[in-house]
Amino acid sequence: MNNEIVNERLTENSVKPNLPRSPRKIILVVLGVLLLAGLGFFIHAGAAKSDKTEKSGRNKQQVTPVTVAMVTQKTVPLQLQAIGNVQSGSTVSITPEASGRIIGVYFKKGQDVKKGQLLFTLDDRSQAAAIQQAQGTVAKDQASVQQARDGLTRDLGQIEQARATLIKDQALVRQAQATLAKDQAQAEFAKGQSDRYGELYKKGAISLDQAQQYASNSKSATATLQADREAIANAQAVLQSDRVALTNAQAVVRGDQAAIANAQAVVRSDQGALDNTKVQLSYSKIYAPIDGRAGNILVTQGNVVQANSTTPLVTLTQIRPIQVAFSVPETNLPQVQKYMQNGKLKVDVTFPNDQAHSLPGTLTFVNNTVDNTTGTIQLIGDFDNAQGYLFPGQFVNATLTLTEEPNATVVPSQAVQNGPDGQFVFVVKPDMTVENVPVTVSSTINGLDVIEKGPQPGDKIVTDGQANLVSGGKIRVKTAANSQGGNDSNQPRRNHSRKSGGGDS
């Protein structure tokens, strides 16, 4: 525009040649024209040089130094991962079962105790006195039992004596009956003779004396027979008396047996009271019911405690063995059930701040109900916890190994990047350029990502330097010396988000 103004002014001057001009004004105009022309030249030259440099930068492509690794195959475990919570298999609150004063504490808080180890002792003098009293009562009642048994023995002797007397009198009755039978026969014979000789006397065949003699013999036999009958009656009366005596003796024996039973019942009752007192005495010594670790001791020596108090003296928690509970999605339950049929499944746990060291355990429990609120099912693994690294209430990372997958495609975890369309890796092509290849990661094991879909075994992939790469970019593989020299120390680190084996929760 300035050049045009100058030209216009020159034109105007040219059309007025006859006007007089000052030499000083002409010189100033010429100098202005020269300055404006020079400024336009330099602006044009600078723009041309900038355009030439930009074209040169586009023609020369950037080469990015990177490190690479080979896509390989190996046998990897099929695992489910979840957050686990350590819990004790047994926790016992120690409460006293008897009232008394604590006279001994035999452990310290936080100490590991063994099952059966003495923990506390209570003052047991009152229980000891009660035991002595109960023992005296038992001894007295046992003496009563013995006395009743002695009476029974004596009365059993009387029964035997009554039975012997009865047997003897039964023999006398039989003897009297035999005598009666004999005398009856003799009486019948004497009566027959008396009748026959009486007829003979009437016929005058014998004398009166002879007839009277036979009649007298018959009367004497009849009298003897009557005496025999009376003797039998007396013997039978004695026999009846013997039976009554035997019955009475047996009744006495039954009474003695009942007295013995009662005395024995009293002894059993007293023995029960004695045993109960001994049990109360045993409560004065409190032993550890399980192996475990003692918590805070809430009493000290000299405190008086009450039986069945709601406040425990101490709480014991079992830590060897110990359990870890974790949950997996219900969609993984068929897998767990399938592989459990082949044997026990391995569970490993690691700590959030120490992923390198794991503790092995065994899956021992699968819950019988799926949690509807979370869609997960609880699993529990048992750990021997020999070193005591696991504590109840602690959170750990649990890994359940179901089986092993042979010939799985794996890449270093740092090779997998996150993009707007998902995860990907840079695959190195033969012309030393890279290609952005999407990947599907199924699990991550020991710094390796298991690839379900993506590069193939034998491919080279970029493991470091991805921040400056684009698909089609040129690369240069860094040597070990260059890597250690820190040429790419400014490369940013990325946190990789990887899909677990389906067990994250």
C-alpha positions in Angstrom: 0.0 0.0 0.0 2.9 2.4 0.8 4.4 1.7 -2.6 1.1 2.6 -4.3 0.9 5.9 -2.4 4.5 6.7 -3.4 3.7 5.9 -7.0 0.6 8.1 -7.0 2.7 10.9 -5.6 5.3 10.4 -8.3 2.6 10.4 -10.9 1.2 13.6 -9.6 4.6 15.2 -9.8 5.1 13.9 -13.3 2.0 15.5 -14.5 3.0 18.8 -13.2 6.6 19.2 -14.7 6.5 22.9 -14.8 5.9 23.3 -11.0 9.0 24.3 -9.1 10.2 21.7 -6.4 12.5 21.9 -3.6 15.6 19.6 -3.8 15.3 18.7 -0.1 11.8 17.3 -0.5 12.8 15.3 -3.5 15.6 13.6 -1.6 13.3 12.7 1.3 10.8 11.1 -1.0 13.4 9.0 -2.7 14.8 7.8 0.6 11.3 6.8 1.8 10.7 4.8 -1.4 14.0 2.9 -0.9 13.2 2.1 2.7 9.8 0.7 1.9 11.2 -1.4 -0.9 13.9 -2.9 1.3 11.4 -3.8 4.1 9.1 -5.6 1.6 12.1 -7.6 0.3 13.1 -8.8 3.8 9.6 -9.8 4.7 9.2 -11.8 1.5 12.6 -13.5 2.0 11.8 -14.5 5.6 8.4 -16.0 4.6 10.1 -18.0 1.9 12.8 -19.3 4.2 10.1 -20.4 6.9 8.1 -22.2 4.3 11.2 -24.1 3.1 12.1 -25.2 6.6 8.5 -26.6 7.3 8.6 -28.5 4.1 12.0 -30.0 5.0 10.7 -31.1 8.5 7.8 -32.9 6.9 10.0 -34.7 4.5 12.3 -35.9 7.3 10.4 -38.5 9.6 11.1 -38.8 13.4 12.8 -42.1 14.6 11.8 -43.1 18.2 14.1 -45.2 20.4 12.2 -48.1 22.0 12.8 -51.5 23.7 11.1 -54.6 22.3 10.2 -58.1 23.4 9.0 -61.3 21.7 5.5 -62.6 21.9 5.8 -66.1 23.4 3.8 -69.1 24.4 3.9 -70.8 27.8 1.8 -72.8 30.2 -0.1 -70.5 32.5 -2.5 -71.1 35.3 -6.2 -70.4 34.9 -7.0 -68.2 38.0 -9.6 -66.2 39.7 -8.6 -63.1 41.6 -10.5 -61.3 44.4 -10.0 -59.3 47.5 -10.0 -61.6 50.5 -10.6 -61.0 54.2 -8.6 -63.0 56.8 -10.8 -64.6 59.5 -10.2 -66.9 62.4 -11.6 -70.4 62.3 -12.3 -70.2 66.0 -12.6 -67.3 68.5 -13.3 -68.1 72.2 -14.3 -65.5 74.8 -13.0 -66.8 78.2 -15.6 -66.2 81.0 -15.5 -67.6 84.5 -18.0 -70.4 85.4 -17.5 -69.8 89.1 -17.3 -66.7 91.3 -14.2 -65.9 93.2 -11.0 -63.9 93.5 -8.4 -64.3 90.9 -5.2 -65.5 92.5 -3.1 -66.2 89.5 -2.6 -65.1 85.8 -0.2 -67.3 83.9 0.1 -65.7 80.5 0.6 -62.3 78.9 -1.6 -60.4 76.4 -0.7 -61.1 72.8 0.9 -64.4 73.8 0.4 -67.6 71.8 -1.2 -70.2 74.1 -1.7 -73.9 73.7 -4.9 -75.9 74.2 -5.0 -77.0 77.8 -2.6 -74.3 79.1 -3.4 -72.9 82.5 -4.6 -69.3 82.1 -6.2 -68.2 85.4 -6.7 -69.6 88.9 -9.5 -68.5 91.4 -9.6 -68.9 95.2 -10.9 -72.4 95.7 -11.1 -72.7 99.5 -14.9 -72.6 99.7 -15.1 -75.4 97.0 -12.6 -77.5 98.8 -14.6 -77.2 102.1 -17.8 -78.1 100.3 -16.1 -81.2 98.8 -15.0 -82.4 102.3 -18.6 -81.9 103.5 -20.0 -83.8 100.6 -17.5 -86.6 101.1 -18.5 -87.0 104.7 -22.2 -87.2 103.7 -21.4 -89.9 101.1 -19.4 -91.9 103.7 -22.3 -91.8 106.2 -24.9 -92.9 103.7 -22.6 -95.7 102.4 -22.5 -96.9 106.1 -26.3 -96.9 106.1 -26.2 -99.0 102.9 -23.8 -101.5 104.6 -26.0 -101.7 107.7 -29.1 -102.4 105.5 -27.1 -105.1 103.7 -26.1 -106.7 107.0 -29.8 -106.8 108.1 -30.7 -108.4 104.8 -28.0 -111.0 105.3 -29.4 -111.7 108.8 -33.0 -111.9 107.6 -32.0 -114.2 104.7 -30.5 -116.5 107.4 -33.8 -116.5 109.1 -35.5 -117.4 105.9 -33.2 -120.4 105.4 -33.9 -121.5 109.0 -37.7 -121.2 108.5 -37.4 -123.2 105.3 -35.4 -125.9 107.2 -38.0 -126.0 109.9 -40.7 -126.2 107.4 -39.0 -129.1 105.6 -38.5 -130.9 108.9 -42.1 -130.4 109.9 -43.2 -131.5 106.5 -41.3 -134.8 107.1 -43.0 -135.2 110.5 -46.4 -134.8 108.8 -45.5 -137.4 106.3 -44.3 -139.7 109.1 -47.5 -139.1 111.0 -49.5 -139.9 107.9 -47.5 -143.1 107.4 -48.1 -144.1 111.1 -51.8 -143.4 110.6 -51.9 -145.5 107.5 -50.2 -148.4 109.3 -52.3 -148.1 112.4 -55.4 -147.9 110.3 -54.5 -151.1 108.7 -53.9 -152.7 112.1 -57.2 -151.2 113.3 -59.1 -152.8 110.4 -57.4 -156.1 111.0 -58.2 -155.9 114.8 -61.8 -155.1 114.0 -62.1 -158.0 111.7 -60.7 -160.4 114.2 -63.0 -158.9 116.8 -66.0 -159.4 114.6 -65.0 -162.9 113.6 -64.3 -164.1 117.2 -67.5 -162.4 118.4 -69.5 -164.6 116.0 -67.5 -167.6 117.1 -68.4 -166.8 120.7 -72.0 -166.5 119.9 -71.8 -169.9 118.4 -70.0 -171.2 121.5 -66.9 -172.0 119.6 -64.6 -169.9 121.8 -64.7 -168.7 125.3 -65.8 -165.2 126.4 -62.3 -164.3 127.4 -61.0 -164.9 123.9 -63.8 -162.9 122.4 -63.3 -160.0 124.8 -59.5 -160.1 124.1 -60.0 -159.6 120.4 -62.7 -156.9 121.0 -60.2 -155.1 123.3 -57.5 -155.3 120.6 -59.9 -153.7 118.1 -60.8 -150.9 120.4 -57.1 -150.3 121.2 -56.3 -150.1 117.5 -59.1 -147.7 116.9 -57.8 -145.5 119.8 -54.3 -145.6 118.3 -55.8 -144.6 114.9 -57.5 -141.6 116.5 -54.2 -140.6 118.2 -52.4 -140.8 114.8 -55.0 -138.5 113.3 -54.5 -136.0 116.1 -50.7 -136.2 115.6 -51.2 -135.5 111.9 -53.4 -132.5 112.7 -50.8 -131.2 115.1 -48.0 -131.7 112.6 -50.0 -129.9 109.9 -50.7 -127.0 112.3 -46.9 -126.8 113.0 -46.3 -126.9 109.3 -48.7 -124.0 108.7 -47.0 -122.1 111.4 -43.7 -122.7 109.6 -45.1 -121.4 106.4 -46.3 -118.3 108.1 -42.9 -117.8 109.6 -41.2 -118.3 106.2 -43.6 -115.8 104.7 -42.9 -113.2 107.4 -39.1 -113.8 107.0 -39.4 -113.2 103.2 -41.4 -110.0 103.8 -38.6 -108.8 106.2 -36.1 -109.6 103.5 -38.1 -107.6 100.9 -38.1 -104.7 103.4 -34.4 -105.0 103.8 -33.9 -105.0 100.1 -36.1 -101.8 99.8 -34.0 -100.2 102.6 -30.8 -101.0 100.7 -32.2 -99.5 97.5 -33.2 -96.4 99.4 -29.8 -96.1 101.0 -28.1 -96.6 97.7 -30.3 -93.9 96.1 -29.3 -91.6 98.9 -25.6 -92.5 98.3 -26.0 -91.7 94.6 -27.6 -88.4 95.3 -24.8 -87.6 97.7 -22.2 -88.7 95.1 -23.9 -86.4 92.6 -23.6 -83.5 95.0 -20.0 -84.4 95.6 -19.3 -84.6 91.8 -21.0 -81.2 91.3 -18.8 -79.7 94.0 -15.7 -81.2 92.3 -16.9 -79.6 89.1 -17.2 -76.3 90.8 -13.7 -76.8 92.2 -12.5 -77.4 88.6 -13.9 -74.0 87.6 -11.3 -72.4 89.8 -8.7 -73.3 87.2 -9.3 -71.9 83.8 -7.5 -73.6 80.9 -7.2 -72.6 77.2 -9.8 -74.5 75.2 -8.0 -73.9 71.8 -4.6 -73.1 70.4 -4.7 -69.3 69.8 -3.4 -65.9 70.5 -4.5 -64.0 73.6 -6.0 -60.6 73.2 -6.1 -57.9 75.9 -6.4 -59.2 79.5 -9.3 -57.4 81.1 -8.6 -58.4 84.7 -5.6 -58.6 87.0 -4.7 -60.7 90.0 -6.8 -59.8 92.9 -10.0 -58.9 91.0 -13.2 -60.6 92.0 -15.1 -62.1 89.1 -18.7 -63.4 88.9 -19.8 -66.6 87.3 -21.1 -66.4 83.7 -20.2 -62.7 83.5 -21.0 -61.0 80.2 -17.5 -59.4 80.2 -14.8 -61.9 79.2 -11.5 -62.2 81.0 -9.7 -62.5 77.7 -10.4 -63.5 74.1 -8.4 -66.3 72.3 -8.3 -66.2 68.5 -7.0 -69.1 66.5 -4.4 -68.0 64.0 -2.8 -71.4 63.1 -4.5 -72.5 61.0 -6.4 -69.5 59.7 -9.0 -68.9 57.0 -9.3 -66.3 54.1 -12.8 -65.6 52.8 -13.3 -64.1 49.4 -16.1 -63.9 46.8 -16.2 -64.5 43.1 -18.9 -63.8 40.6 -21.6 -66.4 40.4 -20.7 -66.9 36.7 -17.5 -68.5 37.8 -19.2 -71.0 40.1 -19.6 -73.7 37.5 -15.8 -73.5 36.8 -15.0 -73.8 40.5 -17.3 -76.8 40.9 -15.9 -78.5 37.8 -12.3 -78.2 38.8 -13.0 -79.1 42.5 -14.1 -82.6 41.3 -10.5 -83.3 40.3 -9.2 -82.5 43.8 -8.5 -79.7 46.2 -7.9 -76.3 44.6 -4.9 -74.1 45.5 -5.4 -70.6 46.9 -2.6 -68.1 47.2 -2.7 -64.8 49.0 -0.5 -61.7 48.7 -0.4 -58.5 50.6 -1.2 -55.2 48.8 2.3 -53.8 49.5 4.1 -57.0 48.8 2.9 -58.8 45.6 6.1 -60.7 45.2 5.6 -63.1 48.1 2.6 -65.3 48.3 1.2 -67.7 51.0 -0.2 -71.0 49.8 -3.5 -72.5 51.0 -6.3 -74.8 50.0 -9.9 -74.1 49.1 -12.1 -75.9 51.7 -15.5 -74.2 51.6 -18.0 -73.0 48.9 -21.0 -71.3 50.4 -24.4 -72.8 49.7 -26.1 -69.5 48.7 -25.3 -66.8 46.2 -25.5 -63.3 47.6 -28.3 -61.7 45.6 -27.2 -58.2 46.4 -23.8 -58.6 44.9 -24.2 -61.6 42.6 -21.2 -63.3 44.1 -20.6 -66.5 46.1 -18.3 -66.8 49.1 -15.3 -69.1 49.1 -13.0 -69.9 52.0 -9.4 -71.2 51.9 -7.5 -72.7 54.8 -3.9 -71.6 55.5 -1.5 -73.2 58.0 -0.1 -69.7 58.7 3.0 -71.2 60.3 4.9 -67.9 60.3 1.9 -66.0 61.6 1.8 -63.5 58.7 -2.0 -63.5 58.4 -4.1 -61.8 61.1 -7.9 -61.9 61.5 -9.5 -58.9 59.9 -6.7 -58.3 57.4 -7.4 -57.7 53.7 -5.3 -59.6 51.2 -5.3 -60.4 47.5 -6.6 -63.9 46.9 -5.8 -65.9 43.8 -7.7 -69.2 43.2 -5.9 -71.5 40.7 -8.4 -73.7 38.8 -6.2 -75.4 36.3 -3.3 -74.8 33.9 -3.6 -73.6 30.3 -0.9 -74.9 28.0 0.5 -72.9 25.0 -1.0 -69.6 26.1 0.1 -66.5 24.2 1.8 -64.1 26.7 3.4 -60.6 26.5 5.0 -58.4 29.1 2.4 -56.4 31.0 4.2 -53.1 30.2 3.6 -53.7 26.5 -0.2 -53.3 26.8 -1.5 -49.8 26.5 -4.9 -48.2 27.1 -6.4 -46.2 24.3 -9.8 -44.6 23.5 -10.9 -47.8 21.8 -9.5 -50.2 24.4 -6.2 -52.0 25.0 -3.5 -52.3 22.3 0.1 -53.0 21.6 2.6 -51.7 19.1 3.8 -54.5 16.8 7.2 -54.0 15.1 7.1 -54.6 11.4 10.1 -55.7 9.2 10.7 -52.2 8.0 11.2 -51.0 11.6 7.8 -49.2 11.7 5.1 -50.0 14.3 1.5 -50.9 13.9 -1.2 -50.3 16.6 -2.8 -53.8 17.2 -5.9 -54.1 19.5 -5.6 -56.9 22.1 -7.9 -58.8 24.5 -6.2 -59.6 27.8 -7.7 -62.5 29.8 -5.5 -62.4 32.9 -2.2 -61.2 34.3 0.3 -63.6 35.9 3.7 -62.7 37.2 4.1 -59.6 35.0 2.8 -61.3 31.9 -0.5 -60.6 30.2 -2.3 -63.6 28.7 -3.6 -62.6 25.2 -6.8 -64.0 23.9 -6.8 -62.0 20.7 -4.0 -59.9 19.2 -0.4 -60.5 18.2 0.8 -64.0 17.5 3.7 -65.9 19.0 7.0 -64.7 17.3 5.8 -61.1 16.8 8.0 -58.3 18.2 6.2 -55.8 20.4 7.3 -52.5 22.0 7.7 -52.6 25.7 9.0 -49.2 26.4 8.9 -45.8 24.6 5.2 -46.1 23.5 4.5 -42.5 24.6 6.0 -41.0 21.4 4.7 -43.6 19.0 1.9 -43.5 16.4 0.9 -46.3 14.1 3.3 -46.3 11.1 6.0 -44.4 13.1 9.7 -45.3 12.6 11.6 -46.9 15.6 15.1 -47.7 16.6 15.7 -50.6 19.1 17.7 -49.3 22.0 20.7 -51.4 23.0 21.4 -52.3 26.6 24.0 -49.5 26.9 21.5 -46.9 25.6 18.8 -48.1 27.9 21.1 -47.8 30.9 22.4 -44.5 29.7 19.1 -42.9 30.4 18.5 -41.5 26.9 14.7 -42.0 27.4 14.5 -41.3 31.1 11.8 -38.8 30.4 9.5 -41.4 28.9 6.3 -41.3 31.0 5.2 -44.5 32.8 1.7 -45.8 32.2 -0.5 -47.8 34.6 -2.1 -50.7 32.8 -5.6 -51.7 33.4 -5.9 -55.4 32.8 -8.8 -57.8 32.8 -8.4 -60.4 35.6 -9.4 -64.0 35.3 -13.0 -63.2 36.1 -12.7 -63.2 39.8 -12.2 -59.6 40.7 -14.7 -58.2 43.1 
